[in-house]
Amino acid sequence: MSAQNLEVLDHTVQLTHEWVNELRERLDWPSSRDALRLMRAVLTEVRDHIPHAEVAQLSAQMPLLIRGMFFEGWQPARTSGHDRDAAHFLAAIDRRVGQVDGYRGRDDIAAVFATLANRVSEGELRHVRHALPPAIRSFWPADTIWDD
């Protein structure tokens, strides 16, 4: 039992650490903070490139803290005009990640998608992948794709 009787908070902190630690290990980075920054950057760019109903369905499978970061600052009316090509997607993430030692761009973005593939249901991931523009979908690692 939680010392503060706030088990829901303890549980989401634990789940968030699991997601971030998995990503950090995939990246082979020493910093959980940098891994979380990358996760947040990728997830918010994905959010801005899929339909709003899909955003809600994907977020329902995230730990509460990650879901909060996923929605923070979101302005749904301003997301429909996002550039849908891979270069803009990558550049937007690069800007948000900043100067992280060892950041490898596309390979590290694929690590976020691999973490999602391990944490989110297969059916939901199929929906998200198919909702993404093909150029952005190409960032997804082949070994986490069940059908196309």
Disulfide bonds with the S-S distance in Angstrom:
none
